Amino acid sequence: MAMAKPLLSWLAHLHAALLFLPADPAAGAMYNVLRYGARPDGAADAAGPFLRAWADACRSTRPATVFVPPGRYLVSSATFTGPCRSHAAVTFAVAGTVVAPAGSGGRGSSGRWITFENVDGLVVSGGTLDGRGRALWECRRRGQGSCPTPTSSLTIANSRDVVVAGVRSVDSELFHLVVLQCHGVTVRGVTVKAPADSPNTDGIHLHMSSHVSVYDARISTGDDCISIGPGNSHLWIERVACGPGHGIRYVASPSVGQVAVTGGDLSA
């Protein structure tokens, strides 16, 4: 029985990844990261293979999918940039676990670990992002001035018409999912998990974005389940299970308009 829950969770996230794969392989281009040299051992840095697979998918004139098969993939940091050539969706489908470097540091100073930027029609589906944030949290608790810059696990920036579905994020150093300066984003079926005492680990942070919908999220973290920064409008938040966590909260009040929350509490 102890193995049943992890197995069911893995199957759910595998299903989320496979859901967005093209039903007819001839209808779209598939880019498997294993063919670019990624090793599913959790030890060899797969950032280069991931980025090369993305570059080919982004250049494709057909609908394209980057596929990360089951396994553990170490990624130091990666920024997947557009614009892409195809006018159809570009899908990043993860059936495995992407892990950050062990210990604090090793992810650069940008404050981001995995980033998608300037990509219209993006779908990010399935898989687990393991931010391995505990070493950084301990450094900050000790008050050491030499702690590395904490990183948010997944950032979607300057993009339009985006879907993030079935993604599981655990132990992010900072925010788990950031939506920054985007228009038309749907976040559904995501799971966030971090200890109740993990600092500044907001589940979902929305900033300078419009027409963002969040559905059916399960968030357990040490800070806000969903934090709403400045410059947002037309937000719809529905069926969010929060706890532990500080609920759904405005973290800045200027220029926030038309926010609807059902199945959750909104506080200032």
Rosetta blueprint (number, residue, H / E / L):
1 M L
2 A L
3 M L
4 A H
5 K H
6 P H
7 L H
8 L H
9 S H
10 W H
11 L H
12 A H
13 H H
14 L H
15 H H
16 A H
17 A H
18 L H
19 L H
20 F L
21 L L
22 P L
23 A L
24 D L
25 P H
26 A H
27 A H
28 G L
29 A E
30 M E
31 Y E
32 N E
33 V H
34 L H
35 R H
36 Y H
37 G L
38 A L
39 R L
40 P L
41 D E
42 G E
43 A E
44 A E
45 D E
46 A L
47 A H
48 G H
49 P H
50 F H
51 L H
52 R H
53 A H
54 W H
55 A H
56 D H
57 A H
58 C H
59 R H
60 S L
61 T L
62 R L
63 P L
64 A E
65 T E
66 V E
67 F E
68 V E
69 P L
70 P L
71 G L
72 R E
73 Y E
74 L E
75 V L
76 S L
77 S L
78 A E
79 T E
80 F E
81 T E
82 G L
83 P L
84 C L
85 R L
86 S L
87 H L
88 A L
89 A L
90 V E
91 T E
92 F E
93 A E
94 V E
95 A L
96 G L
97 T E
98 V E
99 V E
100 A L
101 P L
102 A L
103 G L
104 S L
105 G L
106 G L
107 R L
108 G L
109 S L
110 S L
111 G L
112 R E
113 W E
114 I E
115 T E
116 F E
117 E E
118 N L
119 V L
120 D L
121 G L
122 L E
123 V E
124 V E
125 S E
126 G L
127 G L
128 T E
129 L E
130 D E
131 G L
132 R L
133 G L
134 R H
135 A H
136 L H
137 W H
138 E H
139 C H
140 R H
141 R H
142 R L
143 G L
144 Q L
145 G L
146 S L
147 C L
148 P L
149 T L
150 P L
151 T L
152 S E
153 S E
154 L E
155 T E
156 I E
157 A E
158 N L
159 S L
160 R E
161 D E
162 V E
163 V E
164 V E
165 A E
166 G L
167 V L
168 R E
169 S E
170 V E
171 D L
172 S L
173 E L
174 L L
175 F L
176 H L
177 L E
178 V E
179 V E
180 L E
181 Q L
182 C L
183 H E
184 G E
185 V E
186 T E
187 V E
188 R E
189 G L
190 V L
191 T E
192 V E
193 K E
194 A L
195 P L
196 A L
197 D L
198 S L
199 P L
200 N L
201 T L
202 D L
203 G L
204 I E
205 H E
206 L E
207 H E
208 M L
209 S L
210 S E
211 H E
212 V E
213 S E
214 V E
215 Y E
216 D E
217 A E
218 R E
219 I E
220 S E
221 T L
222 G L
223 D L
224 D L
225 C L
226 I E
227 S E
228 I E
229 G L
230 P L
231 G L
232 N L
233 S E
234 H E
235 L E
236 W E
237 I E
238 E E
239 R E
240 V E
241 A E
242 C E
243 G L
244 P L
245 G L
246 H L
247 G L
248 I E
249 R E
250 Y E
251 V L
252 A L
253 S L
254 P L
255 S L
256 V L
257 G E
258 Q E
259 V E
260 A E
261 V E
262 T E
263 G L
264 G L
265 D L
266 L E
267 S E
268 A L
